[in-house]
C-alpha cells in the first residue's frame, strides 16, 4: 500500500475520532498539536488503526512512535511484511 493511501485512510480515522473535518495530517504532526489527542484517545486511535489496516502493534513500537509520519511508516512496514 502506498503512503498516500495510508494517509487517506488515517485522515478518515483521525477526523472521525477527533470530530474535526478540517484536520490535515502531515508526517510531522504530533499529539501535542491535536487538542483532543490525549492518552485515552491515543488508545482509541491505535485500536482504530489496527482494525482498519488489519495489523497489530507491539508495545515497544507504540512507545517509540512520536509523529503521524512514524505511524504511517509502521503501518506500511507491517502491511509489506504481510505481502499487502
C-alpha positions in Angstrom: 0.0 0.0 0.0 1.3 3.4 -0.9 1.9 6.2 1.6 -0.8 8.4 0.1 -3.4 5.6 0.5 -2.3 5.1 4.2 -2.6 8.9 4.8 -6.0 8.9 3.2 -7.3 6.2 5.5 -5.5 7.7 8.5 -7.2 11.1 7.7 -10.6 9.4 7.8 -9.8 7.8 11.2 -8.4 11.0 12.7 -11.3 13.1 11.5 -13.8 10.7 12.9 -12.1 10.1 16.2 -11.3 13.7 16.9 -14.5 15.0 15.3 -12.6 17.6 13.2 -13.3 17.5 9.4 -10.6 20.2 8.9 -7.8 18.1 10.4 -4.9 17.7 7.9 -2.3 15.0 8.6 1.4 15.7 7.9 4.3 13.5 8.7 5.5 15.8 11.5 2.1 16.1 13.2 2.3 15.2 16.9 -0.3 14.6 19.6 0.6 17.9 21.2 -0.8 19.6 18.1 -4.2 18.0 18.2 -6.2 19.3 21.3 -8.3 16.2 21.8 -5.4 13.8 21.4 -5.0 12.6 25.0 -3.9 9.2 26.4 -7.5 7.9 26.2 -7.9 8.9 22.5 -4.5 7.6 21.7 -5.7 4.1 22.7 -8.8 4.6 20.6 -6.7 5.8 17.7 -4.3 2.7 17.9 -7.3 0.3 18.1 -9.0 2.0 15.1 -5.8 1.9 13.1 -5.2 -1.8 13.9 -8.8 -2.7 12.9 -8.8 -0.6 9.7 -5.5 -2.0 8.4 -5.7 -5.5 9.9 -2.4 -5.2 11.8 -1.2 -5.3 15.4 1.4 -3.1 17.1 3.9 -4.2 19.7 4.1 -2.1 22.9 7.7 -1.1 22.0 6.6 0.2 18.6 3.9 2.4 20.3 6.3 3.7 22.9 8.7 4.9 20.2 6.0 6.5 18.0 6.3 10.3 18.0 4.7 11.5 14.8 2.0 10.6 12.3 4.8 10.0 9.8 6.2 7.3 12.1 2.8 5.8 12.4 2.4 5.7 8.6 5.8 4.1 8.2 5.0 1.4 10.8 1.7 0.7 9.0 3.5 0.5 5.7 6.2 -1.9 7.0 3.6 -4.1 8.7 1.5 -4.3 5.5 4.6 -5.1 3.5 5.5 -7.9 5.9 2.0 -9.3 5.2 2.6 -9.0 1.5 0.0 -6.2 1.1 
